[in-house]
Amino acid sequence: MTRTIVITGASDGIGAASAKQLAQLGEEVVVVGRNPEKTARVARALGVESFVADFSDLAQVRGLAASLLETYPRIDVLANNAGGIFGERTVTDDGYELTFQVNHLAPYLLTNLLLERLIESNASVIQTSSAAAKLFPRFDIDDLQGERRYSATAAYGNAKLANVLFTKELHRRFGDRGLSAVAFHPGVIASSFGSTSNGPWKWMYSGPLAQRLMTSTSVGGARLTWLALGKPGVDWQPGGFYANNKPATTNRLADDPVVARQLWERSALLSGLDG
């Protein structure tokens, strides 16, 4: 049976690579991106449908969810792949720190708005996290917006840790209703990912050694594709964190159910949902 697979952040990088791989295998892929031209170009090349949503605007996330619910009676896989690292601390029009909103709050909102459809479909929710969740965070549940302490690197690490905490809490809350959630590290990918940042991140992703030292987008995309095609409980374990298609360790805080619950509840308030 052909499955419907929604991939955010699919106008470039590993999202576009995975969309191509899955479409070639005959799956019904739905491409979601921020840039209208790039998103349309990827979708047109694959012969699939596309939607545009900028995750720095939560109204666009709500519009995306409404469009997906109207268009697709089933959603078998939701790949929350959109994200980025940014430079100086920036506050969105919604009033939230940009890195936190784009990487965590927006996919949290999208997943919850689609939740009943996902449960009905026995869906897999795949979250693109990062080894940054282990390496860089200064996670403070009382300072999610980086108002007291901010650096681009710590904000990104905090957001990627939030991705894992969200995945584990999603599994705890809805795993017994048929929803399967998993997070993964795609590798350090040679893409335009760091172009919105500055300093060492921008150099690392666009410098002369980037293509030589980093993982290709096709390989990183294949790791997303492996999870999308895999059978939860057989090929991968719900609630887990993966790297190189194998279970991997991440930040110890990711296993704290109290922090995960607190993050869920605060995210619900921030995004205008009931906890």
Disulfide bonds with the S-S distance in Angstrom:
none
